[in-house]
């Protein structure tokens, strides 16, 4: 088996593999735009006997982790042709992806698993999913009656035109800590314009502005086809953000204005959101949970360094069988409100070590996917004193991930 990056000439084969794994197969010629959306620098393939047997894409994103922006490798587009399965292709691709991420300065990774136990074996920790809720458009009627006292305006644009607008909006409001409904786990893409166009060519975007500056934004698709019964006509929001209650209400006013055109609104919300406080006479809502996310630290020093956590110093031993650069003893200090990390070389006496951890355990600690008691129960953290356990519980509180962007 040979692992390598692809060339431009391989893009058609990658597209065929994607179609086989995730779409309805067609032998028809595919538009050139489908090929240009594949960035060879992001694709790794496994070759067997000179043929591409499997592939993986690793997107270079940024992610908000406890309020600190980290370089993140988003794993997607993983597939293997059926005749090559159970030969270790994906595992070999993932190990090569770890090394690629390390060389590119990426310190954390995130993915949606095809099989949770498989990625857990590679050091990923399971996180929460996103709640997707179906809202009857009639439950938003009250927003049509609200006065626009905040002098907010709405611009409706093709979603293909808002790549830079969205990135600037997210960066600015993450920095000022004004992004809502939630920011932990949010991924900011670094797509090329071809990739962005390919993903958003059938979507629209509404931008709410105050004094010409965006304060809320939603990307959505609308299906109000005349051949559909009114009960099936829907707006499907894929990403939605706001900075205050007034801007949120203005977004909901915009969508309520479709009351004569559609029946319902589908939107992502954090798992802990009490949606009924936003609505009127909504009754019982339909909701579904997306597939869960999984997360991993690729470079433990980069992942921990700079997290906005105040804590007393602690030292731990880390074991990572797939990323050897993470094996070792690390000291963490957060007495100034942001973590600093030091790697210790040479021998270090056990009496000075506060606990031992697996890479999944430290990844779960960083992202807040598990309570400390769960990490102890899984034995992802071991040989820890009750005093250190209490300190970690206080400093590394569980956090819900909210990342509506699927990749």
GINORFEN-V164989 format. One record per pair of residues at least 6 apart in sequence whose C-alpha atoms are under 6 Angstrom apart, sorted by the first residue. I is the first residue (numbers start at 1). J is the second residue. D is the distance in Angstrom with one decimal. If there is no record, write none. Layout:
i = [I,I]
j = [J,J]
d = [D,D]
//
This chain:
i = [1,1,2,2,3,3,4,4,5,5,6,7,19,37,37,42,42,42,43,43,44,44,45,45,46,46,46,47,53,53,54,54,55,55,56,56,57,57,57,58,58,58,59,59,60,61,61,61,61,61,62,62,62,62,62,63,63,63,63,63,64,64,64,65,65,66,68,71,71,72,72,72,73,74,74,74,75,76,107,107,107,107,108,108,108,109,109,110,110,111,111,112,123,123,124,124,124,124,125,125,125,125,126,127,127,127,128,129,129,129,129,130,130,130,131,131,131,131,131,132,132,132,132,133,133,133,133,134,134,134,134,135,135,136,137,137,137,139,139,139,139,140,140,143,144,152,152,153,153,154,154,155,155,156,156,157,157,158,158,159,159,159,159,160,160,160,173,178,179,180,180,180,184,185,185,185,186,186,203,203,204,204,205,205,206,206,207,207,208,208,208,209,215,215,216,216,216,217,217,218,218,219,219,219,220,220,220,221,221,222,223,223,224,231,233,233,234,234,234,234,235,236,237,237,239,242,270,296,297,301,305,305,305,306,306,307,307,308,308,309,309,310,310,310,311,311,312,312,313,313,314,314,315,315,315,315,316,316,316,316,316,316,317,317,317,318,318,318,318,319,319,320,320,320,329,330,330,330,331,331,332,332,333,333,354,355,355,355,356,356,357,357,358,361,364,368,368,369,371,375]
j = [47,48,46,47,45,46,44,45,43,44,40,40,25,194,195,57,58,59,56,57,55,56,54,55,52,53,54,53,80,81,79,80,78,79,77,78,75,76,77,73,74,75,73,74,73,72,73,188,189,190,70,71,72,187,188,69,70,72,186,187,184,185,186,184,185,184,307,106,107,106,108,109,109,109,110,111,111,407,298,299,302,303,296,297,298,295,296,294,295,293,294,293,359,360,294,295,296,360,294,295,360,364,294,293,294,369,292,290,291,292,293,270,289,290,268,269,271,288,289,267,268,287,288,266,267,286,287,265,266,286,287,264,265,264,259,263,264,279,280,281,282,256,279,253,253,209,210,208,209,207,208,206,207,205,206,204,205,204,205,200,203,204,205,197,200,201,179,243,243,241,242,243,401,401,402,403,402,403,220,221,219,220,218,219,217,218,216,217,214,215,216,215,242,243,241,242,247,240,241,239,240,237,238,239,236,237,238,235,236,235,233,234,233,263,262,263,262,263,264,265,265,266,266,267,404,248,402,363,363,341,339,340,341,338,339,338,339,337,338,337,338,334,335,337,334,335,334,335,332,333,331,332,330,331,353,354,329,330,353,354,355,356,328,329,356,327,328,357,358,327,358,326,327,359,344,342,343,344,341,342,340,341,339,340,384,382,383,384,381,382,380,381,380,380,370,398,399,398,398,381]
d = [5.6,5.0,5.6,5.0,5.7,4.7,5.6,5.6,5.8,4.5,5.4,5.8,5.7,5.1,4.2,5.4,5.2,6.0,5.7,4.5,5.7,5.3,5.6,4.2,5.9,5.7,5.2,5.5,5.9,5.8,5.5,4.1,5.7,5.6,5.4,4.4,5.9,5.3,5.4,5.8,5.4,4.7,5.5,4.9,5.1,5.0,6.0,5.7,4.9,5.5,5.5,4.6,5.1,5.6,5.1,5.4,5.2,5.9,5.5,4.4,5.4,5.3,5.4,5.5,5.7,5.5,5.8,4.8,5.9,5.5,4.8,5.1,4.6,5.8,5.1,5.9,5.1,5.9,4.8,4.5,5.4,5.3,5.7,4.4,5.0,5.7,5.1,5.6,4.5,5.8,5.4,4.9,5.6,4.7,5.8,5.2,4.7,5.4,5.4,5.4,5.2,5.7,4.5,5.2,5.3,5.2,5.2,5.4,5.8,4.0,5.9,5.9,5.7,5.5,5.7,5.4,5.5,5.9,4.7,5.5,4.4,5.5,5.3,5.5,5.5,5.9,4.2,5.6,4.5,5.2,6.0,5.4,5.0,4.4,5.9,5.7,4.8,5.4,4.9,5.8,5.1,5.4,5.9,4.9,5.5,5.6,5.1,5.6,5.3,5.6,4.6,5.6,5.1,5.8,4.5,5.9,5.2,4.6,5.9,5.8,5.4,4.4,4.9,5.1,5.5,5.8,5.1,5.3,5.0,5.7,5.2,5.4,5.3,4.7,5.5,5.7,5.9,4.5,5.5,4.7,5.7,5.4,5.6,4.4,5.7,5.5,6.0,4.6,5.6,5.7,5.0,5.4,6.0,5.6,5.6,4.0,5.7,5.8,5.4,5.5,4.2,5.8,5.8,5.2,5.5,4.1,5.6,5.8,5.2,4.4,5.7,5.6,4.9,5.4,4.8,5.5,5.4,5.9,5.0,5.7,4.9,4.8,5.9,4.9,5.6,5.5,5.8,5.1,5.2,5.9,5.3,5.0,5.8,5.2,5.0,5.5,5.4,5.8,4.5,5.3,5.2,4.7,5.6,4.1,4.6,5.5,6.0,5.7,5.4,4.2,5.9,5.4,5.6,4.3,5.2,5.4,5.8,5.6,5.5,5.6,5.0,5.4,5.7,4.5,4.7,5.4,5.5,5.1,5.8,5.0,5.1,5.9,5.5,5.3,5.5,5.6,4.5,5.9,5.7,5.0,5.7,4.7,5.5,5.3,5.8,5.9,5.1,4.5,5.7,5.2,5.5,4.4,5.2,4.6,6.0,4.0,4.7,5.8,5.9,5.7]
//
